[in-house]
């Protein structure tokens, strides 16, 4: 059973679906609030904090992708675990959702049990407090695998759950060049399937969050025609950019 302090927000205009999903999640120990529109969802998000958001893409007053962008642009909601729902069958929607910061994507129709499993996975990845043995240190950069947090000079970096997992794959093998295929294989356990194109987008965003040029060289280097390498030392010299 879930901790009753865990509060899920569901934004979906299908009232019947919302009622069914809400009852199912409550039966498994979660608090659930429902909003039938983007406006109602924004109001709830502005009033209180939630542990996870389940967001429909097609809403009567706009596109859920717009709200996702807003949430990822705000420090307050940047790390809010976010699962997108959509009846659209186009793979492009899934890719776009991933690129703008969704942590998971579930097409409609879906089984409530699968939604529950995905929510549990998202909440697990937010992680309880960790001890010092869970922290990887690379100079000014720290990767805290227990808290699932990355810090630069002790200050948390704004990364989504997916971006943390991607950075962790690279940081586990410092100095080793990993191809895009190897990275995708390593991310197969993630609820979001990795796409070759999306890896490049997320690497760019990770760099913006963890690299503080011109104070130091890049931490993640692109090796042309091969893939990426997480630099072991700040003075690493690789034919990469």
N, C-alpha and C positions, 0 to 999 in steps of 0.2 A: 504494500500500500504506500501511496505517496505521503509526504509530509503535508499536513493540512495548511501549512504556511505557503505552500507553492500555489501561486495564483495564475491561472491561464486566461488570457483575453482572446476571444474568438470574434473576428469581424467577418460577417457573412450575411447577405441579405436573404438567404434561404432560411426562413424562420423554422420550418419543420426540421431541416438538417441541424440547425443550431441547437434546437431543443433536444434532439436525439443525442448529438455529440456532447452537449453540456451534461445531460443526465448520465451518460456513459462515463465521462471523465470524473464526475462527482462520485459515482459509485466506486471509483478506484482511488478516491482520496484527495482529489484536487478541488480547489476552489475555481469556479469558472464564472466569468462575466462575458456577456454577449452584446455585440453592437451590430445593428443592421446596415450601417453605412460608414463611409470614411469620416464624416463629420462626427458621428456618435463615437466612433473609435478614437478620434483625436481628442475628444472631450475627456474620455475615460483615461487615456494615456497622459493627459495633462494634469489630471487630478491625483493619480496614484501610480505606484510602481507595480509592474507585473513581472513574473518570472519567465514567461514565454508568451509569444504572440502567434496565433494561427490566423492567417490573413488570406482572404479570397482575392483573386485578381479582378474579377468582374463585379463591380459594385454599382448601385444606381447613381451615385454622385461622383464617379471617377474610377480610375484604375489603381488597383492595389500596389502596382509598381511605383506609383508616385509617392505613396505613403512610405514604402520601403526606402526610397531615396531620402526622404525627409528624416526618417529615424536614423539612418546610417550617417547622416550629416550632423546629427546632434550628439554632443558628448554624453548627454544624459541617457540616450537610448541606443548608442552606438553598438553596445555589446548585448542588447536584448536578443535572446534566442528567437529566431523568426522562421516559421514554417509557412510556405505559400501553398494555397489550394487553387486549382483551376480546372474548369471543364474543357479548356482549350487543349487540343491535342498536339499543337505544334511544338517541336523540340526547341524552336527559337525562344519560346516563352520561358522554358526551363533554363536555357543558357543565359538569357537576359536577367532572370531573377537571381541566378547565381552570381553574375557579374556585378550586380548592384548591391549585393550583400545578404541575400537570403541564405539561411543555414541549411534549409531542406526544402523539398518541393514534392507535393503529393497530388497526383491528378485525380479528378473526380470521374466516376464514383470510386469510393475507397471503402475499405473495411475499417470500422472503428478500432479494431484491435491493432491494425497497422498504424493508425494515427497515434494511438496510445504508445506503441513501441517507439515511434519516432520522437514523440514528445519526451519520453523517458530518456532517450539517448541524448537529446538536446540538453536536457537539464543535468544529466550526468557530466556532460562536457563543460558545464559552467564550473563544476568542481568545488569541493569543500576546501578549507584552508589546508595548506601543505606544510611540511617541515623543510628544513634547509637542504635535505638530501634530494629533494625534487627540483632543485634549481640548477640549471646549467648556466655557467657564467662565461661570457666571451668579452673580456674587457668591460666596457661601459654597458654592454647588453646582457640582460638576464632573461632566460626562458624558464618560467616556473610551470612545470608540468602538472603540479598538484593543483594550483590555483587556475591553471590554463590562462596565464597572463604573461605578457612580454613587457619588460621594463627597460628603459634607457635612462641611465643616471638615476635609477630608483623611481622614475615616473612611468606609470602605465602607458603603453602604446595602444592606439585605437586599432584593434584588429577584430575581424569577425571570427567566429568559431572555425569556419572553414580555412581562413587565412592562418590561424594559429596552427591547425593541423598540417598545412602545407609548409609553413616555416619549420615546424618540428621535424618533418621528414628530412629537410635539408640540414638542420642543425644536428641531427643524430649522426651525420656523416660529414663532419667538417673537413674541408680540403679535398673531398671526393666529388668528381663531376658526376651528376645524375642526369640521365636523359629524361625527356618528357615522358617516355614510355615507362621508365622506372618510377617516376614520381606518380604517374597514374596508377600503376600497380600497387604502390604503397598506400594510396588513398582509397583503394577498393572497399575497405571496411567502413568508409565514411558514408552516411546516408545519401550525400550528394555525390553522384558519379562525376569523376573528373573528366574534363574535356581539354584537348590539347590547347585550343584557343583560350579557354578560361584560365589556364595556368599562367600564361603570359600576362593576362590582365591582373590577376591576383598578385603575382610577383611584383609588378609595378607598384601596386598599392601597399604591399608589405615594405618595399624599399622606402616609400614615402614616409612610412610610420616609424621605421627603426633606424634609418640612416640620417645622419646629421651633418651633411656636407656643408662647408668644406673642412669641418673639424677632423674628419677621418675618411679614408677611402671607403668604397662601397663594401658592404658586408656580403651581399649576394651578387655574384658575378655571372654574366651571361657568356657562355663559351660558344662561339659561333658554330652553328651547324650541329651542336651536340646537346647542350642543355644548360644546367645551372650548377654552380658550386657555392657552398657556404664557406667563406674564407676563414681559415683557422686563426690567422694573425692579421692585424691591421695593415701590415706592410706587405701583404701577399702581392706577388707580381705574376699576373696571368694574362695571356693574350685574350682578353675578354673585356667586355664593357657592360 
